[in-house]
Structures are given as C-alpha cells and as structure tokens.
C-alpha cells in the first residue's frame, strides 16, 4: 500500500489514527486475494461517510438557498452523486491509493468508477471518526460545496427527463415522447418497459416499477446514447 502520508498532505488532514485512513481505501475484492490482510474492507466507513456527506450538504443548501424542497433535493443529488464523487476522487488522486483485486484494478469501466466513488465516501467516514464533524465539514466544503456554482451554471441539478427534453429541443428541435413497449406483472407488482422517441426514432428504453420510473430510466439511457450527459 502506498504511503498514506502523501494522501494526508493532499487533503490537508493529518490523521491521529492512520489505520482509519488505510482501511477506508480497502475494497472488499482485495481481501478475497489477501485473506490475511490486517484490516477490514471499507464498506462500513462508506455507510458512515455517505450519511455525513448528505448531512453537511443538506445543511449547506438549507442555509444558503430558499428554494423549495424538491429543488434542494435535486441540488443535493447533483453535488453528491456517483459521477461527482468520481470526479472529486480523481482530483484528489485517490485511485492510486486504493487496494483492489487484480481484476478490479484492470477494469476501467463504470464498476471501477463506482469503487472509486465509494472509497471517497469511506474516506469521509474515516475523517469523521478520526477528526470529528468539524473537520469532515471543512473537507466537504473544500471539495464538494465549492462545486455548487458549476451545478447551477451547467444545470447539473436537472432530472434526466428535463435534461433530455431541453437538449432535444435545443439540438434537434423535437420534443421527446414516451411510449409503453411492454408491461407485465400483477397490479400490485407491475413492471413497465418504456421507449423514449424523437419523432418515430426510438432512442433508448427504460424499465421500472412505474411508468414514471421507467421514463426516467429511458431518459438517462437516452442522454448516454446521444452523448448529452
């Protein structure tokens, strides 16, 4: 494992218990290949860090924006989603300190980004355990809350349906529509497969336990297909 002292310098926090920081960087897959490793994996710390991150972000938004609850929820989601976590992890250089299995280390796709994002939440959990709420809050302010201007200027807070509609109208002059392709299951457990269309062209499909959820999932995939993320 790389010397975490360098990571401490990067994030400006000197841990009292460096083992907490080290553990936050251990992915479950690493222990499958190193069963005698002295530390546990980071999932419990991730659970804690996720809660701290959400509380600090919620407190910041409540104190600084008078928007209604729904909009604040969208702001928060944009600040703490997996994509933002992965971006900040890259800025910190967190990936080079992670302990993963050989297979996970070779993966460069979404699964790898998910692991990196989760590790950052675990680091926040480690900071909270070692330094308390104040230092955790400062770390989140320095690395997350400073992104709020980007969230507002780039409209990163928009939900997938709104984003797809805005992009479609701006780029191709068409308002998207959604069509149910398939539905199945009893009334108490319905599932829907819905397509998102631009005129007669089907762009993507999404599945969900309600039409609204399926539409959102279709819009998310549509944004990926069109490169409008």
C-alpha positions, 0 to 999 in steps of 0.5 A, a space after each residue: 500500500 502506498 504511503 498514506 502520508 502523501 494522501 494526508 498532505 493532499 487533503 490537508 488532514 493529518 490523521 491521529 489514527 492512520 489505520 482509519 485512513 488505510 482501511 477506508 481505501 480497502 475494497 472488499 475484492 482485495 481481501 478475497 486475494 489477501 485473506 490475511 490482510 490486517 484490516 477490514 474492507 471499507 464498506 462500513 466507513 462508506 455507510 458512515 461517510 455517505 450519511 455525513 456527506 448528505 448531512 453537511 450538504 443538506 445543511 449547506 443548501 438549507 442555509 444558503 438557498 430558499 428554494 423549495 424542497 424538491 429543488 434542494 433535493 435535486 441540488 443535493 443529488 447533483 453535488 453528491 452523486 456517483 459521477 461527482 464523487 468520481 470526479 472529486 476522487 480523481 482530483 484528489 488522486 485517490 485511485 492510486 491509493 486504493 487496494 483492489 483485486 487484480 481484476 478490479 484494478 484492470 477494469 476501467 469501466 463504470 464498476 471501477 468508477 463506482 469503487 472509486 466513488 465509494 472509497 471517497 465516501 469511506 474516506 469521509 467516514 474515516 475523517 469523521 471518526 478520526 477528526 470529528 464533524 468539524 473537520 469532515 465539514 471543512 473537507 466537504 466544503 473544500 471539495 464538494 460545496 465549492 462545486 455548487 456554482 458549476 451545478 447551477 451554471 451547467 444545470 447539473 441539478 436537472 432530472 434526466 427527463 428535463 435534461 433530455 427534453 431541453 437538449 432535444 429541443 435545443 439540438 434537434 428541435 423535437 420534443 421527446 415522447 414516451 411510449 409503453 413497449 411492454 408491461 407485465 406483472 400483477 397490479 400490485 407488482 407491475 413492471 413497465 418497459 418504456 421507449 423514449 422517441 424523437 419523432 418515430 426514432 426510438 432512442 433508448 428504453 427504460 424499465 421500472 416499477 412505474 411508468 414514471 420510473 421507467 421514463 426516467 430510466 429511458 431518459 438517462 439511457 437516452 442522454 448516454 446514447 446521444 452523448 448529452 450527459 
